[in-house]
Amino acid sequence: MTATETAEAYRVFGTVHTKGHSPAYERVGVAVADSAELLERLVALPPVKRQPNLLLAAVRYLDGPVDSGEAFVGWALAHWEQVRAVILAHATQTNEAGRCATLLPLLAALPQPLALIEVGASAGLCLYPDRYRYRYDDTPAFGAAESPVTAVCATTGPVPFPAPDRMPQVVSRAGVDLNPLDPADADDARWLESLVWPGQQTRLDRLRAALTVARTEPEPARIVRGDLNERIAELVAGAPKGATPVVFHTAVLCYLPPEARRAFTTAMRELPCRWISNEAPDVLPEIDARLPCPAPTDRGVNILALDGEPVAFTGPHGERLDWFAQAR
Ligand SMILES: C[S@@+](CC[C@H](N)C(=O)[O-])C[C@H]1O[C@@H](n2cnc3c(N)ncnc32)[C@H](O)[C@@H]1O
C-alpha cells in the first residue's frame, strides 16, 4: 500500500465506515488522510499494520485524544515511538458479540445440537450465541433470560427468525486464533475496549457484559493458538459425535492473502461441517458472484452466507440484517 492508497483507506474509514457511527472517528479518519507526515510514518510499517482501526486503537490504548482530528494527528506524531510499539505488538482483534444477532437465524435453523467452531475467534465472544438476548426491530427481546448482553438488530426482508423457544443448543465451543485473547485478562480487555469506536457506549457496555459471560461460563470456549488453515481439520474432527459441526467466521478472512482464503474455502467444501461466513465484499469472490444484487458502497456491509450461498447483507457490528428475498 502506497501513501496514496493508505490515505484513501483512512478517508474511506472516515467518510464511509464510521459515518453515522462515530463522529470522532469520522474526523480523525479524514485528518489522518490529510496528514502527509503521519502517512509517511504509517507506510514505513508492514502493510498489515497500517489499518485505521489499529492506529486509532493504539492511540486510545495510550490515552491519546480522539475527539479532534488535529489533536489526534499532533499527539500521534509527538508520541510516535510509543504508538508504533503498541501497533507492532497488537493486531485488530475487535470482538463483537452483537454479530451473533446476524448469525442466530442460520444457527437456529441447522440440525441441533451444534458444535461451534469459530476461526479468528479473538476472545471467543461470538461463541456464546445461546447465552445472549436478542431484539430484532421492535419485537420483544428473547434468548437467555438472565443474560447481561442484548444484541439489537434492525432487519429487512424475510429473515427466518428463530422461535423464541428454539434457540440453538450448543454442546461444544471451540476456536482458533493467531493470538487468542483471554476474557479474564485485564490488559486484553483494555485492548478490546480500545478497539470499540469512541461514542459507541452501547457497544462498549455490550463488550464488557460479554466478557463477563465468557469469564463466568462453566465450560468456556477452547480456543487454540494458530493459523486457521493449519488447525481447522483437527477442530472439525474434534466435534462431539451426534452434533452438527458449524465452522463460522466474521471479519476474519480479510486478513489472509488470497491463496490462503482459497485454501480455507476448499477446506470448507471438503470437511464434514456446515459453514457460515460473514465477510466484507471482495473477500470471497465466489460468494460475491452469487449475490442477487451488488453490495452497497455507501456504508460498510458484510455478506452472510451458508455453505457458500449468500443469504443477507449484515451491518459490520451486527446492527443490521438485510435478508435477500431469494434466500428463503
Ligand atoms: C477483527 S477480529 C474478529 C473477531 C471475531 N470473529 C468477531 O467477529 O468478533 C479478527 C480475528 O482474526 C484473527 N486472525 C487473523 N488472521 C488469522 C489466521 N490466519 N488464523 C487465525 N486467526 C486469524 C485475528 O487474530 C483476530 O482475532
The ligand as a Tripos MOL2 file, in Angstrom:
@<TRIPOS>MOLECULE
LIG
   27    29     1     0     0
SMALL
NO_CHARGES

@<TRIPOS>ATOM
      1 C1        -11.4890   -8.4280   13.5350 C.3       1 LIG1
      2 S1        -11.1880   -9.8230   14.5720 S.3       1 LIG1
      3 C2        -12.7900  -10.5990   14.5330 C.3       1 LIG1
      4 C3        -13.0520  -11.4220   15.7720 C.3       1 LIG1
      5 C4        -14.3970  -12.1480   15.7960 C.3       1 LIG1
      6 N1        -14.5040  -13.0430   14.6740 N.3       1 LIG1
      7 C5        -15.5530  -11.1830   15.7930 C.2       1 LIG1
      8 O1        -16.2010  -11.0390   14.7490 O.co2     1 LIG1
      9 O2        -15.8610  -10.5670   16.7980 O.co2     1 LIG1
     10 C6        -10.2060  -10.8760   13.5100 C.3       1 LIG1
     11 C7         -9.5260  -12.0190   14.2550 C.3       1 LIG1
     12 O3         -8.9750  -12.9220   13.2940 O.3       1 LIG1
     13 C8         -7.7350  -13.3810   13.7740 C.3       1 LIG1
     14 N2         -6.9500  -13.8850   12.6350 N.ar      1 LIG1
     15 C9         -6.4920  -13.1810   11.5810 C.ar      1 LIG1
     16 N3         -5.8290  -13.9890   10.7360 N.ar      1 LIG1
     17 C10        -5.8830  -15.2490   11.2490 C.ar      1 LIG1
     18 C11        -5.3760  -16.5280   10.8410 C.ar      1 LIG1
     19 N4         -4.6740  -16.6620    9.7130 N.pl3     1 LIG1
     20 N5         -5.6210  -17.5910   11.6230 N.ar      1 LIG1
     21 C12        -6.3200  -17.4520   12.7880 C.ar      1 LIG1
     22 N6         -6.8170  -16.2680   13.2300 N.ar      1 LIG1
     23 C13        -6.6020  -15.1780   12.4730 C.ar      1 LIG1
     24 C14        -7.1400  -12.1610   14.4500 C.3       1 LIG1
     25 O4         -6.1170  -12.5230   15.3630 O.3       1 LIG1
     26 C15        -8.3680  -11.5590   15.1380 C.3       1 LIG1
     27 O5         -8.5240  -12.0400   16.4390 O.3       1 LIG1
@<TRIPOS>BOND
     1     1     2 1
     2     2     3 1
     3     2    10 1
     4     3     4 1
     5     4     5 1
     6     5     6 1
     7     5     7 1
     8     7     8 2
     9     7     9 1
    10    10    11 1
    11    11    12 1
    12    11    26 1
    13    12    13 1
    14    13    14 1
    15    13    24 1
    16    14    15 ar
    17    14    23 ar
    18    15    16 ar
    19    16    17 ar
    20    17    18 ar
    21    17    23 ar
    22    18    19 1
    23    18    20 ar
    24    20    21 ar
    25    21    22 ar
    26    22    23 ar
    27    24    25 1
    28    24    26 1
    29    26    27 1
@<TRIPOS>SUBSTRUCTURE
     1 LIG1         1 GROUP 0 **** ****
